[in-house]
Amino acid sequence: MRVVRTPAEVRAALAGVSRPLGLVPTMGALHAGHLALIRRARAESATVAASVFVNPLQFGPNEDFERYPRAFDDDLTQLREAGVELVYAPHVATMYPPDFATAVDPGPVGERYEGALRPGHFRGVATVCTKLFATVTPDRAYFGAKDAQQVAVLRRIVADLDLGIELIVVPTVREPDGLALSSRNAYLDADQRAAAPALHRALDAIVAAVRSGERDAQRAVERGRAELRSPLREAYLDVVDPRTFAPAPEIRAPALAIGSAWIGTTRLIDNEPIEATA
């Protein structure tokens, strides 16, 4: 496994490698969810590359960029054991030199929900991923279903900018009690961790309401809201079109139940698909 720091080193290392080439972008602090992406990439790709980069552009001024979990040596061990051939770990100054002036606008899909709570977040995601795609030139890039709005943003960018990359979405990896894996789960104390699965229960309640015949999104969401008890505080809970993230007042599958809740100073996100029934 090679670890490289600059676009020129990436291109030199990947020149002539066997295709298809799969890319797994990460911000490090790897957990089983990231490893599921790598396993999928390994199964479908002749060569697998991963990036490890905590991207400052997707953090707001009062967010957790400085304290975001970092475990680079452990990340490298896990990536090596998972069979990754190349790790791109650029420095911030390499990605964003002092004269850096270009950004990728994610459009309307990036303005709602996470985009509204974190102004500029998806602009940062879109910009860094476009740079990674341009540098690594993968055939496929792998993302987790937990970050569904991020996936919707990137699908729009790949289509609109003719990037020719296939985005592969891997199902969310969960703890036995339903909590979606996230690097930020490390922020939770024992009591918060015990309460956190209520967010997933809320989404399950929305899906169950739809399966029982409910088609009014607000009534289905109220069923979910009943599960969000203290110490969780709702940030948003809704049913949306998974492609555009526009709210869906009348539920028509495929749709997506989405939710976010504060617990202490940490905000969790999750989602559950609403599939068409036979």
Rosetta blueprint (number, residue, H / E / L):
1 M L
2 R E
3 V E
4 V E
5 R L
6 T L
7 P H
8 A H
9 E H
10 V H
11 R H
12 A H
13 A H
14 L H
15 A L
16 G L
17 V L
18 S L
19 R L
20 P L
21 L E
22 G E
23 L E
24 V E
25 P E
26 T E
27 M L
28 G L
29 A L
30 L L
31 H L
32 A H
33 G H
34 H H
35 L H
36 A H
37 L H
38 I H
39 R H
40 R H
41 A H
42 R H
43 A H
44 E H
45 S L
46 A L
47 T E
48 V E
49 A E
50 A E
51 S E
52 V E
53 F L
54 V L
55 N L
56 P H
57 L H
58 Q H
59 F L
60 G L
61 P L
62 N L
63 E L
64 D L
65 F L
66 E L
67 R L
68 Y L
69 P L
70 R L
71 A L
72 F H
73 D H
74 D H
75 D H
76 L H
77 T H
78 Q H
79 L H
80 R H
81 E H
82 A L
83 G L
84 V L
85 E L
86 L E
87 V E
88 Y E
89 A L
90 P L
91 H L
92 V H
93 A H
94 T H
95 M H
96 Y L
97 P L
98 P L
99 D L
100 F L
101 A L
102 T L
103 A L
104 V L
105 D L
106 P L
107 G L
108 P H
109 V H
110 G H
111 E L
112 R L
113 Y L
114 E H
115 G H
116 A H
117 L H
118 R L
119 P L
120 G L
121 H H
122 F H
123 R H
124 G H
125 V H
126 A H
127 T H
128 V H
129 C H
130 T H
131 K H
132 L H
133 F H
134 A H
135 T H
136 V H
137 T L
138 P L
139 D L
140 R E
141 A E
142 Y E
143 F E
144 G E
145 A H
146 K H
147 D H
148 A H
149 Q H
150 Q H
151 V H
152 A H
153 V H
154 L H
155 R H
156 R H
157 I H
158 V H
159 A H
160 D H
161 L L
162 D L
163 L L
164 G L
165 I L
166 E E
167 L E
168 I E
169 V E
170 V E
171 P L
172 T L
173 V L
174 R E
175 E L
176 P L
177 D L
178 G L
179 L L
180 A E
181 L L
182 S L
183 S H
184 R H
185 N H
186 A H
187 Y H
188 L L
189 D L
190 A H
191 D H
192 Q H
193 R H
194 A H
195 A H
196 A L
197 P L
198 A H
199 L H
200 H H
201 R H
202 A H
203 L H
204 D H
205 A H
206 I H
207 V H
208 A H
209 A H
210 V H
211 R H
212 S L
213 G L
214 E L
215 R L
216 D E
217 A H
218 Q H
219 R H
220 A H
221 V H
222 E H
223 R H
224 G H
225 R H
226 A L
227 E L
228 L L
229 R L
230 S L
231 P L
232 L L
233 R E
234 E E
235 A E
236 Y E
237 L E
238 D E
239 V E
240 V E
241 D L
242 P L
243 R L
244 T L
245 F L
246 A L
247 P E
248 A L
249 P L
250 E E
251 I L
252 R L
253 A L
254 P L
255 A E
256 L E
257 A E
258 I E
259 G E
260 S E
261 A E
262 W E
263 I E
264 G L
265 T L
266 T E
267 R E
268 L E
269 I E
270 D E
271 N E
272 E E
273 P E
274 I E
275 E L
276 A L
277 T L
278 A L
